[in-house]
Amino acid sequence: MSERIYVAGHRGLVGSAILRAVEAKGEGVPITRTRSELDLTDRVAVDAFFAAEKPTHVYLAAAKVGGIRANDTYPAEFLHENLAIQTNVIHAAWSHGTTKLLFLGSSCIYPRLAPQPIREEYLLTGPLEPTNEAYAIAKIAGIKMGQAYRRQYGFDAISLMPTNLYGPGDNFALENSHVLPALIRRFHEAKLANAPEVVVWGTGTPKREFLHVDDLAAAAAHLMAHYSDAGIVNVGTGEDVAIGELARLVAATVGYTGRLAFDTTKPDGTPRKLLDVSKLHGLGWRHRIDLAAGLASTYAWFLAHEATFRR
């Protein structure tokens, strides 16, 4: 129990899953702070926190996140807040003797038209997807900061690149959620209203990979324990699905039987984004939760917490 494990962003989708995994292992003392208790964009406050708490291990899951609409509408906030959070946390962790830090990036760091499946070495080999460029640039900066601190100071910072995540604790607010929770909520509300049709943004042809957040947390814990290198690691399933097919799977899970239409005037985003996870498999980890089971459990969680969601 000598490990003191700080989970930054423990109330978010990823952070809450990592905290559950840390608590389940019971091999260290988890440390958490809410946003009201510690503003991670405040350099002085972050430094004081690390000086007082001296965490030995840090999972950097705190970030400003959102779906395609939020990323495209508020690029300044996505760039500024994420740069501030990760800069403050990484520097303070190194300054106060943290043994190891795990940085959570995103698959959107890769070029928009990267060859598929996407290998780790494709980073910075082409233009980014314009709709989430600001977020991607911030995450790339976090990766490079960890690598720089490793090279210059010997700081053990590792970086994981998760694919699209979903699961309990997701954001189901329609104005800024990701595609899967947005679909769950829209089909659920359409079912309750007996709506004859649900309209989905885009053509339905782009393909996406989805990983249950509890699988991501398990992968993070595995790599925290067994990986130490500057190279980034993709974390995903190695399987993808077209958005149109995903919408049909969600409709079936929810029990919606109306029509499905696509608004082709809305942006599709990246045509395809499938991660090559051969490096992850070589490090001894594979996902366990398939999409059908993950959708069912996520919808059950949504139903149990529906009253808490903003309309």
C-alpha positions as MATLAB code, in Angstrom:
seq = 'MSERIYVAGHRGLVGSAILRAVEAKGEGVPITRTRSELDLTDRVAVDAFFAAEKPTHVYLAAAKVGGIRANDTYPAEFLHENLAIQTNVIHAAWSHGTTKLLFLGSSCIYPRLAPQPIREEYLLTGPLEPTNEAYAIAKIAGIKMGQAYRRQYGFDAISLMPTNLYGPGDNFALENSHVLPALIRRFHEAKLANAPEVVVWGTGTPKREFLHVDDLAAAAAHLMAHYSDAGIVNVGTGEDVAIGELARLVAATVGYTGRLAFDTTKPDGTPRKLLDVSKLHGLGWRHRIDLAAGLASTYAWFLAHEATFRR';
ca = [
       0.000    0.000    0.000;
       2.998    2.307   -0.356;
       1.766    3.542   -3.739;
      -0.168    6.809   -3.702;
      -2.190    6.886   -6.914;
      -3.622   10.172   -8.158;
      -6.436    9.808  -10.695;
      -6.819   13.213  -12.328;
     -10.364   13.621  -13.655;
     -11.865   10.863  -11.518;
     -15.444   12.014  -12.111;
     -15.232   11.746  -15.885;
     -15.940    8.737  -18.070;
     -12.320    7.561  -18.192;
     -11.191    8.718  -14.766;
     -14.103    7.074  -12.954;
     -13.360    3.755  -14.681;
      -9.668    4.001  -13.771;
     -10.583    4.807  -10.175;
     -12.830    1.725  -10.044;
      -9.943   -0.381  -11.346;
      -7.472    1.102   -8.840;
      -9.861    0.526   -5.944;
     -10.615   -3.028   -7.093;
      -6.896   -3.927   -7.133;
      -6.427   -2.504   -3.643;
      -2.672   -2.172   -4.134;
      -2.334    1.528   -3.391;
      -3.968    4.555   -1.832;
      -6.162    6.393   -4.393;
      -6.031   10.196   -4.329;
      -8.754   12.299   -5.924;
      -9.821   15.926   -6.126;
     -12.970   17.354   -7.659;
     -12.752   20.340   -9.984;
     -14.031   22.617   -7.206;
     -11.300   21.311   -4.892;
      -8.468   21.606   -7.417;
      -8.490   23.615  -10.642;
      -5.975   21.811  -12.841;
      -5.610   24.883  -15.063;
      -4.188   26.752  -12.036;
      -0.427   26.129  -12.023;
       0.131   27.315   -8.457;
      -2.706   25.193   -7.069;
      -1.521   22.081   -8.918;
       2.036   22.539   -7.674;
       0.819   22.941   -4.084;
      -1.308   19.789   -4.391;
       1.626   17.682   -5.604;
       3.920   19.136   -2.934;
       1.425   18.160   -0.218;
       0.190   14.786   -1.487;
       3.349   13.396   -3.159;
       1.569   10.886   -5.431;
       3.837    8.087   -6.628;
       1.693    7.278   -9.670;
      -0.519    9.551  -11.776;
      -3.245    8.675  -14.258;
      -3.806   11.880  -16.249;
      -7.398   11.380  -17.395;
      -8.557   14.973  -16.818;
      -9.395   16.829  -20.021;
     -11.969   19.018  -21.709;
     -13.747   16.627  -24.056;
     -16.769   16.655  -26.351;
     -18.247   15.428  -29.592;
     -17.821   16.726  -33.124;
     -20.169   19.702  -32.600;
     -18.473   20.868  -29.383;
     -14.977   20.457  -30.827;
     -15.887   22.367  -33.967;
     -17.685   25.164  -32.073;
     -15.239   25.822  -29.217;
     -11.711   25.179  -30.545;
     -10.106   27.873  -28.373;
     -11.424   26.341  -25.153;
     -10.417   22.823  -26.196;
      -6.887   23.958  -27.009;
      -6.323   26.282  -24.049;
      -7.828   24.173  -21.265;
      -6.209   20.909  -22.318;
      -2.792   22.495  -22.768;
      -3.046   24.079  -19.321;
      -4.192   20.890  -17.556;
      -1.574   18.575  -18.975;
       1.273   21.099  -18.741;
       0.580   21.768  -15.076;
       0.118   18.129  -14.080;
       3.092   16.685  -15.977;
       5.479   19.371  -14.741;
       4.288   19.154  -11.125;
       4.473   15.352  -11.157;
       8.088   15.458  -12.303;
       8.949   18.312   -9.922;
       7.659   16.469   -6.855;
       9.076   13.028   -7.480;
       6.206   11.071   -9.010;
       7.512    7.641  -10.017;
       5.321    7.182  -13.100;
       2.705    9.122  -15.057;
       0.259    7.749  -17.597;
      -1.084   10.283  -20.101;
      -4.355    9.594  -21.907;
      -4.313   10.880  -25.456;
      -6.849   10.199  -28.197;
      -6.993    8.501  -31.579;
      -7.835   11.895  -33.113;
      -4.100   12.736  -32.921;
      -3.582   10.809  -36.153;
      -3.848   12.262  -39.673;
      -7.373   12.487  -41.059;
      -6.531   10.211  -43.979;
      -4.037    7.937  -42.217;
      -3.667    4.434  -43.692;
      -5.939    1.920  -41.972;
      -5.522    0.383  -39.489;
      -3.613    3.232  -37.854;
      -0.182    2.377  -36.504;
       1.538    4.405  -33.793;
       4.232    5.621  -36.186;
       1.651    7.465  -38.330;
       1.589   10.321  -35.804;
       2.491   13.675  -37.439;
       2.603   12.267  -40.963;
      -0.326   14.251  -42.400;
      -3.049   16.887  -41.831;
      -5.472   16.434  -38.931;
      -9.283   16.259  -39.089;
     -10.334   19.967  -39.120;
     -13.374   19.518  -36.854;
     -11.274   18.433  -33.852;
      -7.874   19.833  -34.763;
      -7.554   21.969  -31.609;
      -8.147   19.017  -29.286;
      -5.768   16.837  -31.295;
      -2.994   19.436  -31.191;
      -3.343   19.720  -27.412;
      -3.093   15.949  -27.029;
      -0.071   15.775  -29.334;
       1.580   18.440  -27.172;
       0.920   16.264  -24.093;
       2.557   13.272  -25.759;
       5.586   15.312  -26.764;
       5.855   16.856  -23.292;
       5.972   13.413  -21.692;
       8.602   12.293  -24.179;
      10.658   15.439  -23.590;
      10.596   14.995  -19.816;
      11.617   11.361  -20.257;
      14.501   12.310  -22.546;
      15.776   15.276  -20.535;
      15.008   14.234  -16.972;
      14.471   10.475  -17.110;
      10.827   10.929  -16.032;
       8.810    7.750  -16.579;
       5.883    9.152  -18.562;
       3.941    6.850  -20.880;
       1.156    7.749  -23.324;
      -1.880    5.720  -24.348;
      -4.035    6.497  -27.384;
      -7.547    5.164  -26.750;
     -10.060    4.740  -29.522;
     -13.664    5.991  -29.106;
     -14.806    5.157  -25.580;
     -18.238    4.522  -24.071;
     -19.778    3.055  -20.949;
     -21.084    3.975  -17.487;
     -20.501    7.603  -16.579;
     -20.650    8.819  -20.177;
     -21.954   12.257  -21.147;
     -25.465   11.964  -22.551;
     -26.090   15.708  -23.043;
     -27.269   16.048  -26.629;
     -25.464   19.318  -27.362;
     -21.922   18.093  -26.679;
     -21.852   14.303  -26.308;
     -20.012   11.781  -28.451;
     -21.799    9.763  -31.099;
     -22.646    6.596  -29.145;
     -24.182    8.160  -25.994;
     -25.969   10.701  -28.212;
     -27.511    7.859  -30.213;
     -28.576    6.007  -27.064;
     -30.366    9.059  -25.712;
     -31.970   10.039  -29.022;
     -33.332    6.571  -29.698;
     -34.528    6.237  -26.105;
     -36.399    9.545  -26.215;
     -37.794    8.706  -29.665;
     -39.113    5.422  -28.280;
     -40.813    7.190  -25.369;
     -42.350    9.760  -27.718;
     -43.383    7.158  -30.314;
     -41.500    9.256  -32.880;
     -41.768    7.776  -36.376;
     -38.203    8.705  -37.346;
     -34.773    9.443  -35.881;
     -32.330   11.551  -37.883;
     -28.605   10.848  -37.547;
     -25.901   13.331  -38.557;
     -23.934   12.578  -41.728;
     -24.160    9.819  -44.297;
     -23.783    6.891  -41.912;
     -20.834    5.534  -43.902;
     -17.854    6.573  -41.707;
     -16.495    3.696  -39.649;
     -15.542    3.933  -36.002;
     -14.009    1.668  -33.377;
     -15.535    1.566  -29.889;
     -13.932    0.386  -26.646;
     -15.778   -0.035  -23.359;
     -14.287    2.284  -20.765;
     -13.782   -0.543  -18.255;
     -11.586   -2.250  -20.841;
      -9.623    0.981  -21.252;
      -9.125    1.167  -17.479;
      -7.884   -2.428  -17.408;
      -5.446   -1.669  -20.231;
      -4.211    1.450  -18.439;
      -3.553   -0.479  -15.219;
      -1.769   -3.211  -17.190;
       0.495   -0.741  -18.990;
       1.158    1.284  -15.845;
       2.530   -1.922  -14.332;
       4.258   -3.433  -17.359;
       5.257   -0.721  -19.855;
       7.954    1.944  -19.690;
       8.959    3.548  -22.969;
       8.660    6.801  -24.894;
       6.619    5.201  -27.678;
       2.867    5.730  -27.638;
       0.523    2.728  -27.408;
      -2.809    2.396  -29.211;
      -5.624    1.005  -27.045;
      -8.648   -0.351  -28.853;
     -10.393   -3.464  -30.104;
      -8.995   -3.684  -33.630;
     -12.607   -3.858  -34.907;
     -14.821   -1.108  -36.315;
     -18.419   -0.522  -37.381;
     -20.127    1.921  -39.770;
     -22.082    4.678  -38.025;
     -25.234    3.560  -39.836;
     -24.842    0.026  -38.515;
     -24.037    1.377  -35.058;
     -27.271    3.373  -35.126;
     -29.209    0.223  -35.964;
     -27.498   -1.681  -33.131;
     -28.371    1.097  -30.681;
     -31.968    1.201  -31.913;
     -32.276   -2.553  -31.370;
     -30.695   -2.315  -27.903;
     -33.065    0.480  -26.898;
     -36.086   -1.151  -28.518;
     -36.851    1.644  -30.993;
     -38.707    0.373  -34.067;
     -39.193    3.550  -36.121;
     -37.364    4.724  -39.256;
     -33.728    5.769  -39.424;
     -32.722    8.717  -41.642;
     -29.397   10.450  -42.293;
     -28.861   14.205  -42.581;
     -26.188   14.371  -45.264;
     -25.823   18.156  -44.855;
     -24.064   17.537  -41.529;
     -20.334   16.669  -41.357;
     -19.130   13.087  -41.260;
     -15.729   13.769  -39.730;
     -12.899   11.346  -40.469;
     -13.992    8.657  -43.003;
     -12.468    5.812  -41.005;
     -10.509    5.538  -37.763;
      -9.396    2.031  -36.817;
      -6.393    1.531  -34.579;
      -3.714   -1.085  -35.141;
      -3.489   -2.714  -31.707;
      -0.761   -5.254  -32.470;
       1.661   -3.429  -30.144;
      -0.877   -3.611  -27.307;
      -1.483   -7.303  -27.945;
       2.268   -7.869  -27.916;
       2.360   -6.262  -24.468;
      -0.060   -8.875  -23.183;
      -3.464   -7.181  -23.211;
      -6.668   -7.642  -25.268;
     -10.161   -6.234  -24.846;
     -12.838   -8.418  -23.242;
     -16.174   -6.571  -23.614;
     -17.806   -6.906  -27.047;
     -19.948   -4.118  -28.494;
     -23.329   -5.821  -28.037;
     -22.702   -6.547  -24.346;
     -21.210   -3.099  -23.822;
     -24.208   -1.372  -25.406;
     -26.620   -3.347  -23.251;
     -24.821   -2.498  -20.006;
     -24.418    1.149  -20.997;
     -28.127    1.486  -21.771;
     -28.942   -0.115  -18.419;
     -26.710    2.471  -16.712;
     -28.410    5.242  -18.698;
     -31.847    4.093  -17.538;
     -30.695    4.002  -13.918;
     -29.377    7.588  -14.106;
     -31.735    9.162  -16.631;
     -33.242   11.573  -14.097;
     -29.844   13.236  -13.602;
     -29.285   14.192  -17.253;
     -29.879   17.716  -18.559;
     -32.735   18.141  -20.979;
];
